[in-house]
Amino acid sequence: MFGIDVTRIRFLTRSLLRDATLRVFAADTLAARTGGPARAAGTARAQGPAGSDGDGDGSNRDGDGSDGYRDAGGEAAVDWAAEARLDTPVRQSWSPAPSRAEPAEILLTGATGFCGAHLLDALLHTTDARIHCLVRAPDEEHAQERLRAAQQRFLHQDLADRRVVPLVGDLAEPLLGLTQQRFEHLANTLDAIHHLGGQVNFIYPYHQLRGANVDGTREIVRLAGHSRGIPVHYLSTLAVVAGFGAAGIGEVTERTPLAHADRLAVGYVESKWVAEQLLHQAAEAGLPVTVLRTNDVTGDLRTGVMNTGTEMCALIKYMAESGSCPAVRLPLDFVPADRFSRAICHIVTHAPAIGEVYHLTSPGPADLPELAERLRARGYPVDEVPYEQWVQGLVRFAAGHPTHPMTPFVPLFVDRVPGTELSISEMYFRPTFPRFDRANTEQALAGSGVVLPAVDGGLLDFYLDRLTAEGFLSPPLGTSPLGAVR
């Protein structure tokens, strides 16, 4: 409508976050339209608007918009070493020690999200523990309703187990939004903490996500290290190693120390990188810690219900409707949610919690062209298109379809990684994304009966069937309803 280039989306988003007033935003919109200079970060009063919660219950903490952060979107550079400094005491002497084999009390964050809902179900089936679920809600009744809604949406089942205890709190608040008395009671009684909660947003800058994703992790460490040395099991993302590939490093292992945060280029991934570093420091200080990294957690093998708010589901929908697939080697590293959650339950009770990293990934991922082939087999006329041409078509499409699930992800295909000519999305294509191992995971799961499957045509068809049955994918027609991008 205003003739603003898509590369200015990040600038406009961050302008709105810094100062949500019409006068300032109108001025910045004009600057974006004319290609004028970006306003310096921190020159306007800050706003802490509520963002979109993903797999968890994090919320924004009001920031001052002037934390020294500047990147390609006009934000000041981050001192990553300073951000990842723990500065939270961890006690070295605990009594009585938590029970790992037979936990009686467990804290779970992120239980209203896709992964968290599945892990809650697995914990109920594999332990006799009470599960305290941290939920952002006005009261316990509303918190319980959010937990039930997640089970109904993602697992198609009700939540009636009395062992589920809704815990009203907030990751972005001191003491997790709990009273001092409740915080200390949990510190004295919990046997394990599963930390999956956080705020997911691929456009927001790091400082906007710091409250829930980084400060919340600090508060988890504070709780765990307060009196009993409670084991912390943290769900990270394999995206934290993407900076290695952008820096020209082709291989990482589960024991490679994290580095190259300056090449990640996405505030969400940066916040996960910092949170993981905090936990590695806590492990060095003696806290029992397990870090679990994954790529795409997909529908369980019973119902196949997907989290359709993900970039992968949006990409599948766009490929089917546009009749186009980028000619790139994007790995489809799908892990079914039931296998994912069972793997976590086994690892945290059998493997030592000494700060080790586990890559919960498929032993045989597919590539994007294999998905295109499965779509073609179903009657969708999907053609492979050179990447730059495909991106141009995506940008044109998004301009006319602002509510399409793929549109919010467009900046990932046009914004550049600092110090490179790569777009953010290109960091995740083969061969740029580094090769990684699964040695710790394979060893930990040996003999468990938990098998993470390869991604083959049968699994892809299973998910496509489910997306079609839910109405997320329209049945193929004689011609693509949106017109093929050639």
HELIX and SHEET records of a PDB file:
HELIX    1   1 VAL A    6  ARG A    8  5                                   3    
HELIX    2   2 ILE A    9  ARG A   18  1                                  10    
HELIX    3   3 LEU A   22  THR A   34  1                                  13    
HELIX    4   4 TRP A   80  GLU A   83  1                                   4    
HELIX    5   5 PHE A  114  THR A  126  1                                  13    
HELIX    6   6 GLU A  140  LEU A  155  1                                  16    
HELIX    7   7 PRO A  174  GLY A  177  5                                   4    
HELIX    8   8 GLN A  180  THR A  189  1                                  10    
HELIX    9   9 TYR A  206  ARG A  210  1                                   5    
HELIX   10  10 GLY A  211  ASP A  215  3                                   5    
HELIX   11  11 GLY A  216  ALA A  224  1                                   9    
HELIX   12  12 LEU A  238  VAL A  241  5                                   4    
HELIX   13  13 ALA A  242  ALA A  246  1                                   5    
HELIX   14  14 ALA A  261  ARG A  263  5                                   3    
HELIX   15  15 GLY A  267  GLU A  284  1                                  18    
HELIX   16  16 GLU A  311  SER A  322  1                                  12    
HELIX   17  17 ALA A  337  HIS A  350  1                                  14    
HELIX   18  18 LEU A  368  ALA A  377  1                                  10    
HELIX   19  19 TYR A  387  GLY A  400  1                                  14    
HELIX   20  20 THR A  407  PHE A  409  5                                   3    
HELIX   21  21 PRO A  411  VAL A  414  1                                   4    
HELIX   22  22 SER A  425  TYR A  428  5                                   4    
HELIX   23  23 ALA A  439  LEU A  445  1                                   7    
HELIX   24  24 GLY A  457  ALA A  469  1                                  13    
SHEET    1   A 7 VAL A 164  VAL A 168  0                                        
SHEET    2   A 7 ARG A 130  VAL A 135  1                                        
SHEET    3   A 7 GLU A 105  THR A 109  1                                        
SHEET    4   A 7 ALA A 192  HIS A 195  1                                        
SHEET    5   A 7 VAL A 232  THR A 237  1                                        
SHEET    6   A 7 VAL A 289  THR A 294  1                                        
SHEET    7   A 7 ILE A 354  LEU A 360  1                                        
SHEET    1   B 2 GLU A 251  VAL A 252  0                                        
SHEET    2   B 2 ARG A 435  PHE A 436  1                                        
SHEET    1   C 2 ASP A 296  THR A 298  0                                        
SHEET    2   C 2 PHE A 334  PRO A 336  1                                        
SHEET    1   D 2 SER A 324  PRO A 326  0                                        
SHEET    2   D 2 ASP A 383  VAL A 385  1                                        
SHEET    1   E 2 PRO A 331  LEU A 332  0                                        
SHEET    2   E 2 ALA A 366  ASP A 367 -1                                        
END                                                                             
